Amino acid sequence: RHCDDGNVCTDDSCDPATGDCVMTPNTAACDDGNACTTRDTCSNGACHGGPPLACDDGNVCTTDSCAPAVGCVHAANTLACDDGNACTTNDTCSAAGCAGGPARNCDDGNVCTTDSCNPATGCMHTPNAASCDDGNVCTTADTCSGGACVGGPPLVCPTGVPVAVVEADTYVSSSSPSTNFGTSKVASADAGPTVQRAFFRVRVSGVGTRQVTSARVRLQVATVTNAQSVSGGRIHPITDCGWNERTMTWQTQPAIDGPVIATAGAVAQGQVVDFDVASAVHGDGVYCFALDTLSTDSAIYNSREATAGKPLVAVTAVCPCGAASTTTTTSTTTTTTLPAATPVGVVVADTYVQSDKPTTNFGTKTYVAVDNGSPSAPGGAGVQRSFLRVKVTGVGTRPVSSAHLQLQVASATNAQSVAGGSLHAITGCSWDERTVTWNTQPAIDGPALVTLGAVAQGQTVDFDVTAAIPGDGTYCFALDTSSTDSAIYNSREGSSQRPAVVVQVAQ
């Protein structure tokens, strides 16, 4: 008799005594029809699924699952992953594989390391021997060593008197646009109806490594009819110095692209007029200036072609590192000490910070500002504070009799204020003008030395800092205000009058 019931989970037989089919359950291996189970076995005459199928393929870039009909499914995803390359960042999955993201930025901001990336280990910063600046004006040829900037030989300043000469001058006239006046004995400025502008080229030499402390262009008003004027004109530095005094005309004149740096009031015939050009003369080189006016009352000056009263330039310079000793070799070696140096105060760093831009650095701005929070503040409505670092040299053992920090209010919209701010001496002097922000600013831990009242655009204001400067050294100051009417001053990055420090000592 045929007793097979087609069930793998029963053992089928026939009972000889009765002739009946007997189906006995077994524990044989079977298939429950679900591809997501394994090692299925029979129990009680039926097939039961075993442990679930392991579908994890170990690939973070696939999302693993199981479909009863087909088994494991590995779907590509876009999760974050690691491509095994330490030189990539933000790696992501793509087409079931890990794709490297943007290259890692290994720049540590240190000029004394050569930055690179090793795929196995990541960023590498290898010390180099590049040229650098150790921030000390009294060293030269600084070089990198061991990943840090090391000062080079000490600064050696020349001892001769700087030489400055007006090597070319002329003027142009709108009523004679193609005429050259390079051989004229006068140079004039007039706002009309015939507009006239004068140009001067100055050559400076002998400054060397010293710092220019003053530079003045000295003109003498001619002794000719109507040479005098209610306004002696305005002088600008200009970038174009390629003109020829014997060929320049109104049509070929250079652009007046620099700001006004000095202005003369009423001038009389024969009067000597000084124009302060120290903000434009930084050392040896050739500098050009244009003289114009807003007045229709012309001012006429002697040119270098005149027989007397020719244009002059006076430049003074000092060594920023104080007096030095010179060695003279004769039959024996003797050391001669130069006369005591003139005290020099220099603003070597300045910047400002702003509360509503807490991670922004303003070290390259041409101005510094103070504000207790106002919508009229430059760039926003936050609190603004300014910081200045001053280096003083040449005092030696002499007592400081006075020290004054001078700032010029910028000639910019809303630069003026009802309050020029309060200046504090601060102990924190390690900040960097190119990196300091509101979040990293030094503490203002000193009392106010000076508090100013109202200040006007273009005004030069004076802060007496004698109490904070006892001698040679580096000193830091913070400028803040309790007013919401911001005050804006020129910074040392500007082309107009820059911050200055005047130090005097008792002899």
BELLINKA-V287105 format. One record per residue. N is the residue number from 1. RES is the residue in three letters. SS is DSSP state (helix for helix, strand for strand, loop for the rest). PSI is psi in whole degrees, 0 to 359 (NA if undefined). OMEGA is omega as a letter, one per 40 degrees, with the letter a starting at -180 (* if undefined). Layout:
BEGIN
N_RES_SS_PSI_OMEGA ; N_RES_SS_PSI_OMEGA
END
This chain:
BEGIN
1_ARG_loop_143_a ; 2_HIS_loop_111_a ; 3_CYS_loop_8_a ; 4_ASP_loop_115_i ; 5_ASP_loop_5_i ; 6_GLY_loop_10_a ; 7_ASN_loop_115_a ; 8_VAL_loop_344_a ; 9_CYS_loop_9_i ; 10_THR_strand_145_i ; 11_ASP_strand_116_a ; 12_ASP_strand_136_i ; 13_SER_strand_175_a ; 14_CYS_strand_131_i ; 15_ASP_loop_115_a ; 16_PRO_loop_332_a ; 17_ALA_loop_322_a ; 18_THR_loop_337_a ; 19_GLY_loop_9_i ; 20_ASP_loop_148_i ; 21_CYS_strand_138_i ; 22_VAL_strand_123_i ; 23_MET_strand_105_a ; 24_THR_strand_122_i ; 25_PRO_strand_145_i ; 26_ASN_loop_185_i ; 27_THR_loop_37_a ; 28_ALA_loop_160_i ; 29_ALA_strand_147_a ; 30_CYS_loop_186_i ; 31_ASP_loop_116_a ; 32_ASP_loop_2_i ; 33_GLY_loop_2_i ; 34_ASN_loop_113_a ; 35_ALA_loop_353_a ; 36_CYS_loop_8_i ; 37_THR_strand_158_a ; 38_THR_loop_159_i ; 39_ARG_loop_50_i ; 40_ASP_loop_143_i ; 41_THR_strand_157_i ; 42_CYS_strand_145_i ; 43_SER_strand_127_i ; 44_ASN_loop_34_i ; 45_GLY_loop_8_i ; 46_ALA_strand_158_a ; 47_CYS_strand_126_a ; 48_HIS_strand_136_a ; 49_GLY_loop_144_i ; 50_GLY_loop_206_a ; 51_PRO_loop_151_i ; 52_PRO_strand_152_i ; 53_LEU_loop_130_i ; 54_ALA_loop_113_a ; 55_CYS_loop_0_a ; 56_ASP_loop_113_a ; 57_ASP_loop_5_i ; 58_GLY_loop_9_a ; 59_ASN_loop_113_a ; 60_VAL_loop_341_a ; 61_CYS_loop_8_i ; 62_THR_strand_143_i ; 63_THR_strand_115_a ; 64_ASP_strand_138_i ; 65_SER_strand_179_i ; 66_CYS_strand_133_i ; 67_ALA_strand_124_a ; 68_PRO_loop_331_a ; 69_ALA_loop_328_a ; 70_VAL_loop_344_a ; 71_GLY_strand_214_a ; 72_CYS_strand_141_i ; 73_VAL_strand_130_a ; 74_HIS_strand_96_a ; 75_ALA_strand_131_i ; 76_ALA_strand_143_i ; 77_ASN_loop_183_a ; 78_THR_loop_36_a ; 79_LEU_loop_164_i ; 80_ALA_strand_147_a ; 81_CYS_loop_183_i ; 82_ASP_loop_116_a ; 83_ASP_loop_3_i ; 84_GLY_loop_1_i ; 85_ASN_loop_113_a ; 86_ALA_loop_354_a ; 87_CYS_loop_7_i ; 88_THR_strand_156_a ; 89_THR_loop_160_i ; 90_ASN_loop_46_i ; 91_ASP_loop_145_i ; 92_THR_strand_155_i ; 93_CYS_strand_142_i ; 94_SER_strand_127_i ; 95_ALA_loop_43_i ; 96_ALA_loop_11_i ; 97_GLY_strand_162_a ; 98_CYS_strand_121_a ; 99_ALA_strand_131_i ; 100_GLY_loop_143_i ; 101_GLY_loop_204_a ; 102_PRO_loop_152_i ; 103_ALA_strand_144_i ; 104_ARG_loop_136_i ; 105_ASN_loop_110_a ; 106_CYS_loop_9_a ; 107_ASP_loop_114_a ; 108_ASP_loop_6_i ; 109_GLY_loop_11_a ; 110_ASN_loop_113_a ; 111_VAL_loop_343_a ; 112_CYS_loop_9_i ; 113_THR_strand_143_i ; 114_THR_strand_117_a ; 115_ASP_strand_135_i ; 116_SER_strand_179_a ; 117_CYS_strand_131_i ; 118_ASN_strand_121_a ; 119_PRO_loop_333_a ; 120_ALA_loop_324_a ; 121_THR_loop_343_i ; 122_GLY_strand_209_a ; 123_CYS_strand_141_i ; 124_MET_strand_137_a ; 125_HIS_strand_97_a ; 126_THR_strand_123_i ; 127_PRO_strand_141_i ; 128_ASN_loop_185_a ; 129_ALA_loop_36_a ; 130_ALA_loop_163_i ; 131_SER_strand_150_a ; 132_CYS_loop_183_i ; 133_ASP_loop_116_a ; 134_ASP_loop_4_i ; 135_GLY_loop_2_i ; 136_ASN_loop_113_a ; 137_VAL_loop_349_a ; 138_CYS_loop_8_i ; 139_THR_strand_155_a ; 140_THR_loop_164_i ; 141_ALA_loop_47_i ; 142_ASP_loop_144_i ; 143_THR_strand_159_i ; 144_CYS_strand_143_i ; 145_SER_strand_126_i ; 146_GLY_loop_29_i ; 147_GLY_loop_8_i ; 148_ALA_strand_157_i ; 149_CYS_strand_126_a ; 150_VAL_strand_129_a ; 151_GLY_loop_142_i ; 152_GLY_loop_207_a ; 153_PRO_loop_152_i ; 154_PRO_strand_149_i ; 155_LEU_loop_131_i ; 156_VAL_loop_120_a ; 157_CYS_loop_143_i ; 158_PRO_loop_158_a ; 159_THR_loop_351_a ; 160_GLY_loop_164_i ; 161_VAL_loop_130_i ; 162_PRO_loop_146_a ; 163_VAL_strand_130_i ; 164_ALA_strand_132_a ; 165_VAL_strand_148_i ; 166_VAL_strand_108_a ; 167_GLU_strand_352_i ; 168_ALA_strand_142_i ; 169_ASP_strand_152_i ; 170_THR_strand_177_i ; 171_TYR_strand_165_i ; 172_VAL_strand_157_a ; 173_SER_strand_130_a ; 174_SER_helix_335_a ; 175_SER_helix_348_i ; 176_SER_helix_70_a ; 177_PRO_loop_338_a ; 178_SER_loop_12_a ; 179_THR_loop_138_i ; 180_ASN_loop_137_a ; 181_PHE_loop_26_a ; 182_GLY_loop_340_i ; 183_THR_loop_2_a ; 184_SER_loop_149_i ; 185_LYS_loop_0_i ; 186_VAL_strand_162_i ; 187_ALA_strand_132_a ; 188_SER_strand_161_i ; 189_ALA_strand_133_a ; 190_ASP_strand_140_i ; 191_ALA_strand_1_i ; 192_GLY_loop_172_e ; 193_PRO_loop_333_i ; 194_THR_loop_115_a ; 195_VAL_strand_132_i ; 196_GLN_strand_140_i ; 197_ARG_strand_141_i ; 198_ALA_strand_149_a ; 199_PHE_strand_142_a ; 200_PHE_strand_137_i ; 201_ARG_strand_128_a ; 202_VAL_strand_135_i ; 203_ARG_strand_129_a ; 204_VAL_strand_133_i ; 205_SER_strand_165_i ; 206_GLY_loop_1_i ; 207_VAL_loop_317_i ; 208_GLY_loop_230_a ; 209_THR_loop_1_i ; 210_ARG_loop_164_i ; 211_GLN_strand_133_i ; 212_VAL_strand_124_i ; 213_THR_strand_336_i ; 214_SER_strand_148_i ; 215_ALA_strand_127_a ; 216_ARG_strand_133_i ; 217_VAL_strand_123_a ; 218_ARG_strand_118_i ; 219_LEU_strand_150_i ; 220_GLN_strand_129_i ; 221_VAL_strand_134_a ; 222_ALA_loop_157_i ; 223_THR_loop_60_i ; 224_VAL_loop_163_a ; 225_THR_loop_131_i ; 226_ASN_loop_18_i ; 227_ALA_loop_329_i ; 228_GLN_loop_164_a ; 229_SER_strand_157_i ; 230_VAL_loop_347_i ; 231_SER_loop_122_a ; 232_GLY_loop_357_i ; 233_GLY_strand_178_a ; 234_ARG_strand_138_i ; 235_ILE_strand_137_a ; 236_HIS_strand_141_i ; 237_PRO_strand_142_i ; 238_ILE_strand_152_a ; 239_THR_loop_332_a ; 240_ASP_loop_114_i ; 241_CYS_loop_17_a ; 242_GLY_loop_6_a ; 243_TRP_loop_159_i ; 244_ASN_loop_125_a ; 245_GLU_loop_340_a ; 246_ARG_loop_357_a ; 247_THR_loop_343_a ; 248_MET_loop_141_i ; 249_THR_loop_178_i ; 250_TRP_helix_322_a ; 251_GLN_helix_336_a ; 252_THR_helix_11_a ; 253_GLN_loop_148_i ; 254_PRO_loop_159_i ; 255_ALA_loop_141_i ; 256_ILE_loop_91_a ; 257_ASP_loop_7_i ; 258_GLY_loop_160_a ; 259_PRO_loop_165_i ; 260_VAL_strand_126_i ; 261_ILE_strand_348_i ; 262_ALA_strand_145_a ; 263_THR_strand_138_i ; 264_ALA_strand_142_i ; 265_GLY_loop_213_a ; 266_ALA_loop_140_a ; 267_VAL_strand_147_a ; 268_ALA_loop_161_i ; 269_GLN_loop_134_i ; 270_GLY_loop_354_a ; 271_GLN_loop_140_i ; 272_VAL_strand_128_a ; 273_VAL_strand_127_i ; 274_ASP_strand_132_i ; 275_PHE_strand_120_a ; 276_ASP_strand_113_a ; 277_VAL_loop_22_a ; 278_ALA_loop_329_a ; 279_SER_loop_343_a ; 280_ALA_loop_343_a ; 281_VAL_loop_110_a ; 282_HIS_loop_351_a ; 283_GLY_loop_200_i ; 284_ASP_loop_143_i ; 285_GLY_strand_185_i ; 286_VAL_strand_131_a ; 287_TYR_strand_142_i ; 288_CYS_strand_147_a ; 289_PHE_strand_150_i ; 290_ALA_strand_139_i ; 291_LEU_strand_118_i ; 292_ASP_strand_186_a ; 293_THR_loop_158_i ; 294_LEU_loop_358_a ; 295_SER_loop_146_i ; 296_THR_loop_7_i ; 297_ASP_loop_101_a ; 298_SER_loop_147_i ; 299_ALA_strand_130_a ; 300_ILE_strand_124_a ; 301_TYR_strand_155_i ; 302_ASN_strand_142_i ; 303_SER_loop_179_i ; 304_ARG_loop_350_i ; 305_GLU_loop_353_i ; 306_ALA_loop_161_a ; 307_THR_loop_340_a ; 308_ALA_loop_162_i ; 309_GLY_loop_35_a ; 310_LYS_loop_158_i ; 311_PRO_loop_141_i ; 312_LEU_strand_159_i ; 313_VAL_strand_129_i ; 314_ALA_strand_123_a ; 315_VAL_strand_132_i ; 316_THR_strand_147_a ; 317_ALA_strand_150_i ; 318_VAL_strand_156_i ; 319_CYS_loop_125_a ; 320_PRO_loop_350_a ; 321_CYS_loop_17_i ; 322_GLY_loop_188_a ; 323_ALA_loop_146_i ; 324_ALA_loop_162_i ; 325_SER_strand_139_i ; 326_THR_strand_142_a ; 327_THR_strand_126_i ; 328_THR_strand_126_a ; 329_THR_strand_118_i ; 330_THR_loop_217_i ; 331_SER_loop_335_i ; 332_THR_loop_169_i ; 333_THR_strand_123_i ; 334_THR_strand_152_i ; 335_THR_strand_125_i ; 336_THR_strand_121_i ; 337_THR_strand_129_i ; 338_LEU_loop_161_i ; 339_PRO_loop_155_a ; 340_ALA_loop_138_a ; 341_ALA_loop_153_i ; 342_THR_loop_131_i ; 343_PRO_loop_139_a ; 344_VAL_strand_129_i ; 345_GLY_strand_128_a ; 346_VAL_strand_134_i ; 347_VAL_strand_108_a ; 348_VAL_strand_350_i ; 349_ALA_strand_143_i ; 350_ASP_strand_149_i ; 351_THR_strand_179_i ; 352_TYR_strand_165_i ; 353_VAL_strand_160_a ; 354_GLN_strand_127_a ; 355_SER_helix_326_a ; 356_ASP_helix_0_i ; 357_LYS_helix_68_a ; 358_PRO_loop_343_a ; 359_THR_loop_10_a ; 360_THR_loop_136_i ; 361_ASN_loop_139_a ; 362_PHE_loop_25_a ; 363_GLY_loop_342_a ; 364_THR_loop_2_a ; 365_LYS_loop_152_i ; 366_THR_loop_8_i ; 367_TYR_strand_162_i ; 368_VAL_strand_153_a ; 369_ALA_strand_155_i ; 370_VAL_strand_141_a ; 371_ASP_strand_141_i ; 372_ASN_strand_14_i ; 373_GLY_loop_105_a ; 374_SER_loop_142_i ; 375_PRO_loop_340_a ; 376_SER_loop_358_i ; 377_ALA_loop_145_a ; 378_PRO_loop_120_i ; 379_GLY_loop_2_i ; 380_GLY_loop_194_a ; 381_ALA_loop_20_a ; 382_GLY_loop_171_i ; 383_VAL_strand_136_a ; 384_GLN_strand_138_i ; 385_ARG_strand_144_a ; 386_SER_strand_150_i ; 387_PHE_strand_139_a ; 388_LEU_strand_139_i ; 389_ARG_strand_129_a ; 390_VAL_strand_134_i ; 391_LYS_strand_128_a ; 392_VAL_strand_129_i ; 393_THR_strand_166_i ; 394_GLY_loop_1_i ; 395_VAL_loop_317_a ; 396_GLY_loop_226_a ; 397_THR_loop_359_a ; 398_ARG_loop_146_i ; 399_PRO_loop_140_i ; 400_VAL_strand_124_i ; 401_SER_strand_332_i ; 402_SER_strand_149_i ; 403_ALA_strand_127_a ; 404_HIS_strand_132_i ; 405_LEU_strand_125_a ; 406_GLN_strand_127_i ; 407_LEU_strand_146_i ; 408_GLN_strand_129_i ; 409_VAL_strand_132_a ; 410_ALA_loop_151_i ; 411_SER_loop_67_a ; 412_ALA_loop_159_a ; 413_THR_loop_130_i ; 414_ASN_loop_18_i ; 415_ALA_loop_328_i ; 416_GLN_loop_163_a ; 417_SER_strand_158_i ; 418_VAL_loop_348_i ; 419_ALA_loop_121_a ; 420_GLY_loop_352_i ; 421_GLY_strand_170_i ; 422_SER_strand_132_a ; 423_LEU_strand_129_a ; 424_HIS_strand_142_i ; 425_ALA_strand_135_i ; 426_ILE_strand_154_a ; 427_THR_loop_333_a ; 428_GLY_loop_111_a ; 429_CYS_loop_14_a ; 430_SER_loop_2_a ; 431_TRP_loop_154_i ; 432_ASP_loop_125_a ; 433_GLU_loop_339_a ; 434_ARG_loop_358_a ; 435_THR_loop_339_a ; 436_VAL_loop_141_i ; 437_THR_loop_179_i ; 438_TRP_helix_321_a ; 439_ASN_helix_336_a ; 440_THR_helix_11_a ; 441_GLN_loop_149_i ; 442_PRO_loop_158_i ; 443_ALA_loop_141_i ; 444_ILE_loop_92_a ; 445_ASP_loop_9_i ; 446_GLY_loop_155_i ; 447_PRO_loop_164_i ; 448_ALA_strand_126_i ; 449_LEU_strand_320_a ; 450_VAL_strand_141_i ; 451_THR_strand_126_a ; 452_LEU_strand_154_i ; 453_GLY_loop_214_a ; 454_ALA_loop_144_i ; 455_VAL_strand_148_a ; 456_ALA_loop_158_i ; 457_GLN_loop_134_i ; 458_GLY_loop_352_a ; 459_GLN_loop_138_i ; 460_THR_strand_121_a ; 461_VAL_strand_154_a ; 462_ASP_strand_127_i ; 463_PHE_strand_120_i ; 464_ASP_strand_110_a ; 465_VAL_loop_22_a ; 466_THR_helix_321_a ; 467_ALA_helix_339_a ; 468_ALA_helix_352_a ; 469_ILE_loop_95_a ; 470_PRO_loop_346_a ; 471_GLY_loop_201_i ; 472_ASP_loop_146_i ; 473_GLY_strand_186_i ; 474_THR_strand_132_a ; 475_TYR_strand_143_a ; 476_CYS_strand_147_a ; 477_PHE_strand_150_i ; 478_ALA_strand_139_i ; 479_LEU_strand_120_i ; 480_ASP_strand_184_a ; 481_THR_loop_155_i ; 482_SER_loop_2_a ; 483_SER_loop_147_i ; 484_THR_loop_9_i ; 485_ASP_loop_101_a ; 486_SER_loop_147_i ; 487_ALA_strand_133_a ; 488_ILE_strand_127_a ; 489_TYR_strand_153_i ; 490_ASN_strand_142_i ; 491_SER_loop_178_a ; 492_ARG_loop_348_i ; 493_GLU_loop_350_a ; 494_GLY_loop_166_i ; 495_SER_loop_346_i ; 496_SER_loop_189_a ; 497_GLN_loop_122_a ; 498_ARG_loop_164_i ; 499_PRO_loop_141_a ; 500_ALA_strand_155_i ; 501_VAL_strand_128_i ; 502_VAL_strand_118_a ; 503_VAL_strand_133_i ; 504_GLN_strand_147_a ; 505_VAL_strand_156_i ; 506_ALA_loop_133_a ; 507_GLN_loop_NA_*
END
